[in-house]
């Protein structure tokens, strides 16, 4: 009997969906942190090109790192970074 046939349970640790919003395209991630599901939305502003985060800070960091490892890096300067470089 294979080891997969002996599995007794499972949990989804990370769920990522590509979304379209009226503000621009983005991603929604649901991350299991401890025993709690945390949600993060990463939305790319269609006006400025900046990435906006909404949701749990740790979940957003995990989502951004996971997307980068999949070859979809979340890049772009924030408003604060643009002001520092100007």
PyMOL Python script that loads the backbone (N, CA, C, O; Angstrom):
from pymol import cmd

cmd.read_pdbstr("""\
ATOM      1  N   UNK A   1       0.846  -1.178   0.000  1.00  0.00           N
ATOM      2  CA  UNK A   1       0.000   0.000   0.000  1.00  0.00           C
ATOM      3  C   UNK A   1       0.895   1.246   0.000  1.00  0.00           C
ATOM      4  O   UNK A   1       1.851   1.331   0.770  1.00  0.00           O
ATOM      5  N   UNK A   2       0.578   2.193  -0.857  1.00  0.00           N
ATOM      6  CA  UNK A   2       1.419   3.389  -0.949  1.00  0.00           C
ATOM      7  C   UNK A   2       1.211   4.294   0.261  1.00  0.00           C
ATOM      8  O   UNK A   2       0.194   4.230   0.951  1.00  0.00           O
ATOM      9  N   UNK A   3       2.195   5.121   0.484  1.00  0.00           N
ATOM     10  CA  UNK A   3       2.111   6.057   1.606  1.00  0.00           C
ATOM     11  C   UNK A   3       0.966   7.045   1.415  1.00  0.00           C
ATOM     12  O   UNK A   3       0.357   7.476   2.394  1.00  0.00           O
ATOM     13  N   UNK A   4       0.665   7.411   0.167  1.00  0.00           N
ATOM     14  CA  UNK A   4      -0.443   8.335  -0.100  1.00  0.00           C
ATOM     15  C   UNK A   4      -1.784   7.736   0.294  1.00  0.00           C
ATOM     16  O   UNK A   4      -2.688   8.460   0.711  1.00  0.00           O
ATOM     17  N   UNK A   5      -1.920   6.439   0.169  1.00  0.00           N
ATOM     18  CA  UNK A   5      -3.171   5.782   0.537  1.00  0.00           C
ATOM     19  C   UNK A   5      -3.372   5.778   2.050  1.00  0.00           C
ATOM     20  O   UNK A   5      -4.488   5.572   2.527  1.00  0.00           O
ATOM     21  N   UNK A   6      -2.299   6.004   2.803  1.00  0.00           N
ATOM     22  CA  UNK A   6      -2.376   5.978   4.260  1.00  0.00           C
ATOM     23  C   UNK A   6      -2.589   7.361   4.872  1.00  0.00           C
ATOM     24  O   UNK A   6      -2.653   7.487   6.095  1.00  0.00           O
ATOM     25  N   UNK A   7      -2.698   8.393   4.048  1.00  0.00           N
ATOM     26  CA  UNK A   7      -2.934   9.732   4.584  1.00  0.00           C
ATOM     27  C   UNK A   7      -4.261   9.776   5.323  1.00  0.00           C
ATOM     28  O   UNK A   7      -5.264   9.236   4.857  1.00  0.00           O
ATOM     29  N   UNK A   8      -4.255  10.426   6.482  1.00  0.00           N
ATOM     30  CA  UNK A   8      -5.469  10.477   7.293  1.00  0.00           C
ATOM     31  C   UNK A   8      -6.085  11.866   7.338  1.00  0.00           C
ATOM     32  O   UNK A   8      -7.188  12.030   7.859  1.00  0.00           O
ATOM     33  N   UNK A   9      -5.410  12.852   6.814  1.00  0.00           N
ATOM     34  CA  UNK A   9      -5.950  14.210   6.838  1.00  0.00           C
ATOM     35  C   UNK A   9      -5.035  15.141   6.078  1.00  0.00           C
ATOM     36  O   UNK A   9      -3.893  14.806   5.764  1.00  0.00           O
ATOM     37  N   UNK A  10      -5.555  16.307   5.793  1.00  0.00           N
ATOM     38  CA  UNK A  10      -4.747  17.294   5.087  1.00  0.00           C
ATOM     39  C   UNK A  10      -5.245  18.682   5.442  1.00  0.00           C
ATOM     40  O   UNK A  10      -6.394  18.865   5.842  1.00  0.00           O
ATOM     41  N   UNK A  11      -4.354  19.663   5.287  1.00  0.00           N
ATOM     42  CA  UNK A  11      -4.686  21.067   5.479  1.00  0.00           C
ATOM     43  C   UNK A  11      -4.089  21.838   4.315  1.00  0.00           C
ATOM     44  O   UNK A  11      -3.001  21.512   3.840  1.00  0.00           O
ATOM     45  N   UNK A  12      -4.786  22.845   3.863  1.00  0.00           N
ATOM     46  CA  UNK A  12      -4.241  23.725   2.841  1.00  0.00           C
ATOM     47  C   UNK A  12      -3.431  24.798   3.557  1.00  0.00           C
ATOM     48  O   UNK A  12      -3.974  25.577   4.341  1.00  0.00           O
ATOM     49  N   UNK A  13      -2.127  24.833   3.284  1.00  0.00           N
ATOM     50  CA  UNK A  13      -1.254  25.794   3.943  1.00  0.00           C
ATOM     51  C   UNK A  13      -1.227  27.132   3.225  1.00  0.00           C
ATOM     52  O   UNK A  13      -1.096  28.182   3.854  1.00  0.00           O
ATOM     53  N   UNK A  14      -1.354  27.088   1.888  1.00  0.00           N
ATOM     54  CA  UNK A  14      -1.309  28.314   1.096  1.00  0.00           C
ATOM     55  C   UNK A  14      -2.216  28.148  -0.113  1.00  0.00           C
ATOM     56  O   UNK A  14      -2.080  27.197  -0.883  1.00  0.00           O
ATOM     57  N   UNK A  15      -3.131  29.074  -0.265  1.00  0.00           N
ATOM     58  CA  UNK A  15      -4.019  29.091  -1.418  1.00  0.00           C
ATOM     59  C   UNK A  15      -3.859  30.448  -2.090  1.00  0.00           C
ATOM     60  O   UNK A  15      -4.005  31.483  -1.440  1.00  0.00           O
ATOM     61  N   UNK A  16      -3.559  30.451  -3.395  1.00  0.00           N
ATOM     62  CA  UNK A  16      -3.339  31.703  -4.124  1.00  0.00           C
ATOM     63  C   UNK A  16      -4.274  31.752  -5.322  1.00  0.00           C
ATOM     64  O   UNK A  16      -4.406  30.782  -6.068  1.00  0.00           O
ATOM     65  N   UNK A  17      -4.918  32.893  -5.492  1.00  0.00           N
ATOM     66  CA  UNK A  17      -5.799  33.106  -6.637  1.00  0.00           C
ATOM     67  C   UNK A  17      -5.423  34.419  -7.308  1.00  0.00           C
ATOM     68  O   UNK A  17      -5.119  35.405  -6.636  1.00  0.00           O
ATOM     69  N   UNK A  18      -5.445  34.426  -8.629  1.00  0.00           N
ATOM     70  CA  UNK A  18      -5.261  35.667  -9.369  1.00  0.00           C
ATOM     71  C   UNK A  18      -6.626  36.337  -9.456  1.00  0.00           C
ATOM     72  O   UNK A  18      -7.620  35.684  -9.774  1.00  0.00           O
ATOM     73  N   UNK A  19      -6.678  37.643  -9.172  1.00  0.00           N
ATOM     74  CA  UNK A  19      -7.958  38.359  -9.157  1.00  0.00           C
ATOM     75  C   UNK A  19      -7.869  39.615 -10.022  1.00  0.00           C
ATOM     76  O   UNK A  19      -6.785  40.141 -10.274  1.00  0.00           O
ATOM     77  N   UNK A  20      -9.022  40.074 -10.464  1.00  0.00           N
ATOM     78  CA  UNK A  20      -9.145  41.347 -11.171  1.00  0.00           C
ATOM     79  C   UNK A  20     -10.057  42.235 -10.335  1.00  0.00           C
ATOM     80  O   UNK A  20     -11.139  41.809  -9.932  1.00  0.00           O
ATOM     81  N   UNK A  21      -9.628  43.463 -10.071  1.00  0.00           N
ATOM     82  CA  UNK A  21     -10.450  44.405  -9.319  1.00  0.00           C
ATOM     83  C   UNK A  21     -10.624  45.672 -10.141  1.00  0.00           C
ATOM     84  O   UNK A  21      -9.981  45.838 -11.178  1.00  0.00           O
ATOM     85  N   UNK A  22     -11.483  46.556  -9.686  1.00  0.00           N
ATOM     86  CA  UNK A  22     -11.647  47.822 -10.398  1.00  0.00           C
ATOM     87  C   UNK A  22     -10.411  48.701 -10.243  1.00  0.00           C
ATOM     88  O   UNK A  22     -10.237  49.657 -10.999  1.00  0.00           O
ATOM     89  N   UNK A  23      -9.547  48.391  -9.271  1.00  0.00           N
ATOM     90  CA  UNK A  23      -8.316  49.147  -9.066  1.00  0.00           C
ATOM     91  C   UNK A  23      -7.162  48.609  -9.890  1.00  0.00           C
ATOM     92  O   UNK A  23      -6.195  49.327 -10.145  1.00  0.00           O
ATOM     93  N   UNK A  24      -7.250  47.352 -10.309  1.00  0.00           N
ATOM     94  CA  UNK A  24      -6.205  46.717 -11.091  1.00  0.00           C
ATOM     95  C   UNK A  24      -6.117  45.232 -10.781  1.00  0.00           C
ATOM     96  O   UNK A  24      -6.867  44.720  -9.950  1.00  0.00           O
ATOM     97  N   UNK A  25      -5.194  44.537 -11.452  1.00  0.00           N
ATOM     98  CA  UNK A  25      -5.038  43.093 -11.234  1.00  0.00           C
ATOM     99  C   UNK A  25      -4.286  42.811  -9.939  1.00  0.00           C
ATOM    100  O   UNK A  25      -3.615  43.685  -9.390  1.00  0.00           O
ATOM    101  N   UNK A  26      -4.408  41.591  -9.467  1.00  0.00           N
ATOM    102  CA  UNK A  26      -3.684  41.249  -8.255  1.00  0.00           C
ATOM    103  C   UNK A  26      -3.838  39.797  -7.868  1.00  0.00           C
ATOM    104  O   UNK A  26      -4.215  38.949  -8.678  1.00  0.00           O
ATOM    105  N   UNK A  27      -3.537  39.532  -6.610  1.00  0.00           N
ATOM    106  CA  UNK A  27      -3.571  38.182  -6.063  1.00  0.00           C
ATOM    107  C   UNK A  27      -4.240  38.205  -4.700  1.00  0.00           C
ATOM    108  O   UNK A  27      -4.130  39.173  -3.948  1.00  0.00           O
ATOM    109  N   UNK A  28      -4.937  37.117  -4.397  1.00  0.00           N
ATOM    110  CA  UNK A  28      -5.495  36.917  -3.062  1.00  0.00           C
ATOM    111  C   UNK A  28      -4.873  35.640  -2.524  1.00  0.00           C
ATOM    112  O   UNK A  28      -4.901  34.597  -3.177  1.00  0.00           O
ATOM    113  N   UNK A  29      -4.319  35.735  -1.345  1.00  0.00           N
ATOM    114  CA  UNK A  29      -3.720  34.571  -0.715  1.00  0.00           C
ATOM    115  C   UNK A  29      -4.352  34.288   0.628  1.00  0.00           C
ATOM    116  O   UNK A  29      -4.636  35.201   1.404  1.00  0.00           O
ATOM    117  N   UNK A  30      -4.568  33.021   0.892  1.00  0.00           N
ATOM    118  CA  UNK A  30      -5.029  32.581   2.203  1.00  0.00           C
ATOM    119  C   UNK A  30      -3.928  31.683   2.749  1.00  0.00           C
ATOM    120  O   UNK A  30      -3.601  30.654   2.159  1.00  0.00           O
ATOM    121  N   UNK A  31      -3.361  32.086   3.886  1.00  0.00           N
ATOM    122  CA  UNK A  31      -2.195  31.416   4.451  1.00  0.00           C
ATOM    123  C   UNK A  31      -2.555  30.885   5.834  1.00  0.00           C
ATOM    124  O   UNK A  31      -3.153  31.595   6.642  1.00  0.00           O
ATOM    125  N   UNK A  32      -2.191  29.644   6.099  1.00  0.00           N
ATOM    126  CA  UNK A  32      -2.391  29.063   7.419  1.00  0.00           C
ATOM    127  C   UNK A  32      -1.175  29.416   8.269  1.00  0.00           C
ATOM    128  O   UNK A  32      -0.074  28.919   8.030  1.00  0.00           O
ATOM    129  N   UNK A  33      -1.383  30.274   9.257  1.00  0.00           N
ATOM    130  CA  UNK A  33      -0.322  30.672  10.179  1.00  0.00           C
ATOM    131  C   UNK A  33      -0.730  30.156  11.555  1.00  0.00           C
ATOM    132  O   UNK A  33      -1.695  30.637  12.148  1.00  0.00           O
ATOM    133  N   UNK A  34       0.013  29.174  12.051  1.00  0.00           N
ATOM    134  CA  UNK A  34      -0.419  28.485  13.265  1.00  0.00           C
ATOM    135  C   UNK A  34      -1.664  27.684  12.932  1.00  0.00           C
ATOM    136  O   UNK A  34      -1.655  26.865  12.013  1.00  0.00           O
ATOM    137  N   UNK A  35      -2.716  27.916  13.663  1.00  0.00           N
ATOM    138  CA  UNK A  35      -3.994  27.256  13.378  1.00  0.00           C
ATOM    139  C   UNK A  35      -5.018  28.235  12.822  1.00  0.00           C
ATOM    140  O   UNK A  35      -6.214  27.944  12.801  1.00  0.00           O
ATOM    141  N   UNK A  36      -4.546  29.398  12.372  1.00  0.00           N
ATOM    142  CA  UNK A  36      -5.449  30.446  11.912  1.00  0.00           C
ATOM    143  C   UNK A  36      -5.202  30.766  10.447  1.00  0.00           C
ATOM    144  O   UNK A  36      -4.056  30.903  10.019  1.00  0.00           O
ATOM    145  N   UNK A  37      -6.271  30.883   9.688  1.00  0.00           N
ATOM    146  CA  UNK A  37      -6.150  31.300   8.292  1.00  0.00           C
ATOM    147  C   UNK A  37      -6.106  32.820   8.233  1.00  0.00           C
ATOM    148  O   UNK A  37      -6.990  33.498   8.756  1.00  0.00           O
ATOM    149  N   UNK A  38      -5.071  33.346   7.592  1.00  0.00           N
ATOM    150  CA  UNK A  38      -4.917  34.790   7.408  1.00  0.00           C
ATOM    151  C   UNK A  38      -5.020  35.089   5.922  1.00  0.00           C
ATOM    152  O   UNK A  38      -4.579  34.297   5.089  1.00  0.00           O
ATOM    153  N   UNK A  39      -5.603  36.234   5.594  1.00  0.00           N
ATOM    154  CA  UNK A  39      -5.812  36.603   4.200  1.00  0.00           C
ATOM    155  C   UNK A  39      -4.993  37.834   3.851  1.00  0.00           C
ATOM    156  O   UNK A  39      -4.829  38.741   4.667  1.00  0.00           O
ATOM    157  N   UNK A  40      -4.485  37.852   2.633  1.00  0.00           N
ATOM    158  CA  UNK A  40      -3.763  39.002   2.096  1.00  0.00           C
ATOM    159  C   UNK A  40      -4.211  39.233   0.665  1.00  0.00           C
ATOM    160  O   UNK A  40      -4.402  38.284  -0.096  1.00  0.00           O
ATOM    161  N   UNK A  41      -4.378  40.487   0.304  1.00  0.00           N
ATOM    162  CA  UNK A  41      -4.644  40.873  -1.081  1.00  0.00           C
ATOM    163  C   UNK A  41      -3.487  41.747  -1.546  1.00  0.00           C
ATOM    164  O   UNK A  41      -3.154  42.736  -0.893  1.00  0.00           O
ATOM    165  N   UNK A  42      -2.882  41.391  -2.655  1.00  0.00           N
ATOM    166  CA  UNK A  42      -1.862  42.219  -3.306  1.00  0.00           C
ATOM    167  C   UNK A  42      -2.475  42.718  -4.600  1.00  0.00           C
ATOM    168  O   UNK A  42      -2.772  41.929  -5.497  1.00  0.00           O
ATOM    169  N   UNK A  43      -2.666  44.023  -4.700  1.00  0.00           N
ATOM    170  CA  UNK A  43      -3.318  44.618  -5.863  1.00  0.00           C
ATOM    171  C   UNK A  43      -2.360  45.609  -6.506  1.00  0.00           C
ATOM    172  O   UNK A  43      -1.787  46.464  -5.830  1.00  0.00           O
ATOM    173  N   UNK A  44      -2.193  45.486  -7.815  1.00  0.00           N
ATOM    174  CA  UNK A  44      -1.348  46.437  -8.545  1.00  0.00           C
ATOM    175  C   UNK A  44      -2.231  47.578  -9.041  1.00  0.00           C
ATOM    176  O   UNK A  44      -3.135  47.374  -9.851  1.00  0.00           O
ATOM    177  N   UNK A  45      -1.956  48.777  -8.543  1.00  0.00           N
ATOM    178  CA  UNK A  45      -2.731  49.964  -8.904  1.00  0.00           C
ATOM    179  C   UNK A  45      -2.562  50.244 -10.388  1.00  0.00           C
ATOM    180  O   UNK A  45      -1.443  50.438 -10.862  1.00  0.00           O
ATOM    181  N   UNK A  46      -3.669  50.266 -11.126  1.00  0.00           N
ATOM    182  CA  UNK A  46      -3.580  50.449 -12.580  1.00  0.00           C
ATOM    183  C   UNK A  46      -3.166  51.865 -12.956  1.00  0.00           C
ATOM    184  O   UNK A  46      -2.726  52.093 -14.083  1.00  0.00           O
ATOM    185  N   UNK A  47      -3.296  52.821 -12.040  1.00  0.00           N
ATOM    186  CA  UNK A  47      -2.892  54.204 -12.311  1.00  0.00           C
ATOM    187  C   UNK A  47      -1.388  54.394 -12.112  1.00  0.00           C
ATOM    188  O   UNK A  47      -0.715  54.979 -12.961  1.00  0.00           O
ATOM    189  N   UNK A  48      -0.865  53.899 -10.993  1.00  0.00           N
ATOM    190  CA  UNK A  48       0.528  54.160 -10.626  1.00  0.00           C
ATOM    191  C   UNK A  48       1.455  52.971 -10.839  1.00  0.00           C
ATOM    192  O   UNK A  48       2.670  53.147 -10.926  1.00  0.00           O
ATOM    193  N   UNK A  49       0.906  51.771 -10.925  1.00  0.00           N
ATOM    194  CA  UNK A  49       1.731  50.573 -11.052  1.00  0.00           C
ATOM    195  C   UNK A  49       2.255  50.065  -9.723  1.00  0.00           C
ATOM    196  O   UNK A  49       2.947  49.047  -9.681  1.00  0.00           O
ATOM    197  N   UNK A  50       1.939  50.753  -8.640  1.00  0.00           N
ATOM    198  CA  UNK A  50       2.405  50.338  -7.317  1.00  0.00           C
ATOM    199  C   UNK A  50       1.591  49.154  -6.812  1.00  0.00           C
ATOM    200  O   UNK A  50       0.407  49.018  -7.120  1.00  0.00           O
ATOM    201  N   UNK A  51       2.250  48.298  -6.029  1.00  0.00           N
ATOM    202  CA  UNK A  51       1.569  47.175  -5.394  1.00  0.00           C
ATOM    203  C   UNK A  51       1.055  47.627  -4.044  1.00  0.00           C
ATOM    204  O   UNK A  51       1.807  48.189  -3.247  1.00  0.00           O
ATOM    205  N   UNK A  52      -0.208  47.389  -3.784  1.00  0.00           N
ATOM    206  CA  UNK A  52      -0.845  47.729  -2.508  1.00  0.00           C
ATOM    207  C   UNK A  52      -1.157  46.431  -1.778  1.00  0.00           C
ATOM    208  O   UNK A  52      -1.607  45.459  -2.384  1.00  0.00           O
ATOM    209  N   UNK A  53      -0.916  46.425  -0.482  1.00  0.00           N
ATOM    210  CA  UNK A  53      -1.220  45.242   0.320  1.00  0.00           C
ATOM    211  C   UNK A  53      -2.409  45.536   1.223  1.00  0.00           C
ATOM    212  O   UNK A  53      -2.510  46.612   1.812  1.00  0.00           O
ATOM    213  N   UNK A  54      -3.282  44.586   1.317  1.00  0.00           N
ATOM    214  CA  UNK A  54      -4.433  44.662   2.215  1.00  0.00           C
ATOM    215  C   UNK A  54      -4.513  43.348   2.959  1.00  0.00           C
ATOM    216  O   UNK A  54      -4.580  42.284   2.344  1.00  0.00           O
ATOM    217  N   UNK A  55      -4.506  43.413   4.268  1.00  0.00           N
ATOM    218  CA  UNK A  55      -4.632  42.186   5.035  1.00  0.00           C
ATOM    219  C   UNK A  55      -3.487  41.992   6.002  1.00  0.00           C
ATOM    220  O   UNK A  55      -2.762  42.931   6.332  1.00  0.00           O
ATOM    221  N   UNK A  56      -3.336  40.770   6.448  1.00  0.00           N
ATOM    222  CA  UNK A  56      -2.340  40.410   7.446  1.00  0.00           C
ATOM    223  C   UNK A  56      -0.926  40.594   6.903  1.00  0.00           C
ATOM    224  O   UNK A  56      -0.602  40.115   5.816  1.00  0.00           O
ATOM    225  N   UNK A  57      -0.091  41.291   7.666  1.00  0.00           N
ATOM    226  CA  UNK A  57       1.278  41.597   7.239  1.00  0.00           C
ATOM    227  C   UNK A  57       2.105  40.335   6.985  1.00  0.00           C
ATOM    228  O   UNK A  57       2.814  40.251   5.982  1.00  0.00           O
ATOM    229  N   UNK A  58       2.018  39.358   7.883  1.00  0.00           N
ATOM    230  CA  UNK A  58       2.775  38.111   7.714  1.00  0.00           C
ATOM    231  C   UNK A  58       2.277  37.321   6.508  1.00  0.00           C
ATOM    232  O   UNK A  58       3.074  36.755   5.760  1.00  0.00           O
ATOM    233  N   UNK A  59       0.971  37.283   6.323  1.00  0.00           N
ATOM    234  CA  UNK A  59       0.407  36.575   5.169  1.00  0.00           C
ATOM    235  C   UNK A  59       0.854  37.240   3.874  1.00  0.00           C
ATOM    236  O   UNK A  59       1.127  36.553   2.889  1.00  0.00           O
ATOM    237  N   UNK A  60       0.932  38.570   3.865  1.00  0.00           N
ATOM    238  CA  UNK A  60       1.376  39.288   2.665  1.00  0.00           C
ATOM    239  C   UNK A  60       2.842  38.992   2.354  1.00  0.00           C
ATOM    240  O   UNK A  60       3.213  38.844   1.190  1.00  0.00           O
ATOM    241  N   UNK A  61       3.671  38.905   3.389  1.00  0.00           N
ATOM    242  CA  UNK A  61       5.084  38.581   3.178  1.00  0.00           C
ATOM    243  C   UNK A  61       5.232  37.172   2.608  1.00  0.00           C
ATOM    244  O   UNK A  61       6.034  36.951   1.701  1.00  0.00           O
ATOM    245  N   UNK A  62       4.468  36.227   3.130  1.00  0.00           N
ATOM    246  CA  UNK A  62       4.514  34.845   2.639  1.00  0.00           C
ATOM    247  C   UNK A  62       4.000  34.777   1.209  1.00  0.00           C
ATOM    248  O   UNK A  62       4.581  34.084   0.374  1.00  0.00           O
ATOM    249  N   UNK A  63       2.915  35.490   0.920  1.00  0.00           N
ATOM    250  CA  UNK A  63       2.353  35.498  -0.432  1.00  0.00           C
ATOM    251  C   UNK A  63       3.340  36.093  -1.428  1.00  0.00           C
ATOM    252  O   UNK A  63       3.546  35.523  -2.499  1.00  0.00           O
ATOM    253  N   UNK A  64       3.953  37.225  -1.099  1.00  0.00           N
ATOM    254  CA  UNK A  64       4.912  37.864  -2.004  1.00  0.00           C
ATOM    255  C   UNK A  64       6.121  36.964  -2.250  1.00  0.00           C
ATOM    256  O   UNK A  64       6.585  36.845  -3.384  1.00  0.00           O
ATOM    257  N   UNK A  65       6.633  36.329  -1.192  1.00  0.00           N
ATOM    258  CA  UNK A  65       7.784  35.433  -1.342  1.00  0.00           C
ATOM    259  C   UNK A  65       7.422  34.217  -2.188  1.00  0.00           C
ATOM    260  O   UNK A  65       8.218  33.777  -3.018  1.00  0.00           O
ATOM    261  N   UNK A  66       6.237  33.680  -1.982  1.00  0.00           N
ATOM    262  CA  UNK A  66       5.797  32.513  -2.758  1.00  0.00           C
ATOM    263  C   UNK A  66       5.639  32.864  -4.231  1.00  0.00           C
ATOM    264  O   UNK A  66       6.033  32.086  -5.100  1.00  0.00           O
ATOM    265  N   UNK A  67       5.066  34.029  -4.515  1.00  0.00           N
ATOM    266  CA  UNK A  67       4.918  34.460  -5.909  1.00  0.00           C
ATOM    267  C   UNK A  67       6.281  34.663  -6.563  1.00  0.00           C
ATOM    268  O   UNK A  67       6.466  34.317  -7.730  1.00  0.00           O
ATOM    269  N   UNK A  68       7.233  35.220  -5.823  1.00  0.00           N
ATOM    270  CA  UNK A  68       8.582  35.420  -6.365  1.00  0.00           C
ATOM    271  C   UNK A  68       9.231  34.078  -6.692  1.00  0.00           C
ATOM    272  O   UNK A  68       9.891  33.950  -7.724  1.00  0.00           O
ATOM    273  N   UNK A  69       9.053  33.080  -5.833  1.00  0.00           N
ATOM    274  CA  UNK A  69       9.630  31.761  -6.084  1.00  0.00           C
ATOM    275  C   UNK A  69       8.981  31.080  -7.273  1.00  0.00           C
ATOM    276  O   UNK A  69       9.599  30.235  -7.920  1.00  0.00           O
ATOM    277  N   UNK A  70       7.743  31.439  -7.565  1.00  0.00           N
ATOM    278  CA  UNK A  70       7.053  30.885  -8.729  1.00  0.00           C
ATOM    279  C   UNK A  70       7.386  31.652 -10.009  1.00  0.00           C
ATOM    280  O   UNK A  70       6.889  31.317 -11.085  1.00  0.00           O
ATOM    281  N   UNK A  71       8.221  32.674  -9.891  1.00  0.00           N
ATOM    282  CA  UNK A  71       8.598  33.448 -11.069  1.00  0.00           C
ATOM    283  C   UNK A  71       7.687  34.631 -11.330  1.00  0.00           C
ATOM    284  O   UNK A  71       7.698  35.190 -12.427  1.00  0.00           O
ATOM    285  N   UNK A  72       6.899  35.022 -10.341  1.00  0.00           N
ATOM    286  CA  UNK A  72       6.008  36.169 -10.464  1.00  0.00           C
ATOM    287  C   UNK A  72       6.350  37.157  -9.354  1.00  0.00           C
ATOM    288  O   UNK A  72       5.598  37.290  -8.389  1.00  0.00           O
ATOM    289  N   UNK A  73       7.488  37.853  -9.485  1.00  0.00           N
ATOM    290  CA  UNK A  73       7.885  38.753  -8.404  1.00  0.00           C
ATOM    291  C   UNK A  73       6.969  39.971  -8.320  1.00  0.00           C
ATOM    292  O   UNK A  73       6.494  40.483  -9.333  1.00  0.00           O
ATOM    293  N   UNK A  74       6.739  40.410  -7.120  1.00  0.00           N
ATOM    294  CA  UNK A  74       5.962  41.622  -6.873  1.00  0.00           C
ATOM    295  C   UNK A  74       6.990  42.746  -6.770  1.00  0.00           C
ATOM    296  O   UNK A  74       7.601  42.950  -5.721  1.00  0.00           O
ATOM    297  N   UNK A  75       7.169  43.466  -7.866  1.00  0.00           N
ATOM    298  CA  UNK A  75       8.172  44.521  -7.881  1.00  0.00           C
ATOM    299  C   UNK A  75       7.513  45.857  -8.146  1.00  0.00           C
ATOM    300  O   UNK A  75       6.352  45.932  -8.550  1.00  0.00           O
ATOM    301  N   UNK A  76       8.260  46.887  -7.914  1.00  0.00           N
ATOM    302  CA  UNK A  76       7.759  48.240  -8.106  1.00  0.00           C
ATOM    303  C   UNK A  76       8.059  49.049  -6.861  1.00  0.00           C
ATOM    304  O   UNK A  76       8.144  48.507  -5.758  1.00  0.00           O
ATOM    305  N   UNK A  77       8.216  50.331  -7.043  1.00  0.00           N
ATOM    306  CA  UNK A  77       8.539  51.191  -5.926  1.00  0.00           C
ATOM    307  C   UNK A  77       7.273  51.699  -5.249  1.00  0.00           C
ATOM    308  O   UNK A  77       6.256  51.957  -5.893  1.00  0.00           O
ATOM    309  N   UNK A  78       7.368  51.833  -3.942  1.00  0.00           N
ATOM    310  CA  UNK A  78       6.286  52.455  -3.199  1.00  0.00           C
ATOM    311  C   UNK A  78       6.424  53.967  -3.331  1.00  0.00           C
ATOM    312  O   UNK A  78       7.446  54.456  -3.812  1.00  0.00           O
ATOM    313  N   UNK A  79       5.428  54.694  -2.920  1.00  0.00           N
ATOM    314  CA  UNK A  79       5.477  56.160  -2.980  1.00  0.00           C
ATOM    315  C   UNK A  79       6.639  56.696  -2.156  1.00  0.00           C
ATOM    316  O   UNK A  79       7.317  57.633  -2.576  1.00  0.00           O
ATOM    317  N   UNK A  80       6.874  56.110  -0.987  1.00  0.00           N
ATOM    318  CA  UNK A  80       7.971  56.553  -0.126  1.00  0.00           C
ATOM    319  C   UNK A  80       9.319  56.349  -0.812  1.00  0.00           C
ATOM    320  O   UNK A  80      10.195  57.210  -0.725  1.00  0.00           O
ATOM    321  N   UNK A  81       9.492  55.208  -1.498  1.00  0.00           N
ATOM    322  CA  UNK A  81      10.747  54.946  -2.210  1.00  0.00           C
ATOM    323  C   UNK A  81      10.939  55.931  -3.357  1.00  0.00           C
ATOM    324  O   UNK A  81      12.055  56.390  -3.597  1.00  0.00           O
ATOM    325  N   UNK A  82       9.867  56.258  -4.064  1.00  0.00           N
ATOM    326  CA  UNK A  82       9.967  57.218  -5.163  1.00  0.00           C
ATOM    327  C   UNK A  82      10.401  58.587  -4.654  1.00  0.00           C
ATOM    328  O   UNK A  82      11.213  59.255  -5.294  1.00  0.00           O
ATOM    329  N   UNK A  83       9.871  59.012  -3.511  1.00  0.00           N
ATOM    330  CA  UNK A  83      10.238  60.306  -2.943  1.00  0.00           C
ATOM    331  C   UNK A  83      11.697  60.331  -2.505  1.00  0.00           C
ATOM    332  O   UNK A  83      12.367  61.353  -2.656  1.00  0.00           O
ATOM    333  N   UNK A  84      12.199  59.225  -1.968  1.00  0.00           N
ATOM    334  CA  UNK A  84      13.589  59.155  -1.529  1.00  0.00           C
ATOM    335  C   UNK A  84      14.551  59.274  -2.701  1.00  0.00           C
ATOM    336  O   UNK A  84      15.622  59.863  -2.559  1.00  0.00           O
ATOM    337  N   UNK A  85      14.191  58.728  -3.853  1.00  0.00           N
ATOM    338  CA  UNK A  85      15.076  58.717  -5.014  1.00  0.00           C
ATOM    339  C   UNK A  85      14.962  59.972  -5.863  1.00  0.00           C
ATOM    340  O   UNK A  85      15.753  60.160  -6.788  1.00  0.00           O
ATOM    341  N   UNK A  86      13.999  60.833  -5.570  1.00  0.00           N
ATOM    342  CA  UNK A  86      13.840  62.032  -6.399  1.00  0.00           C
ATOM    343  C   UNK A  86      14.541  63.232  -5.811  1.00  0.00           C
ATOM    344  O   UNK A  86      14.501  64.317  -6.391  1.00  0.00           O
TER     345      UNK A  86
END
""", "prot")
cmd.dss("prot")
cmd.show_as("cartoon", "prot")
cmd.util.cbc("prot")
cmd.orient("prot")
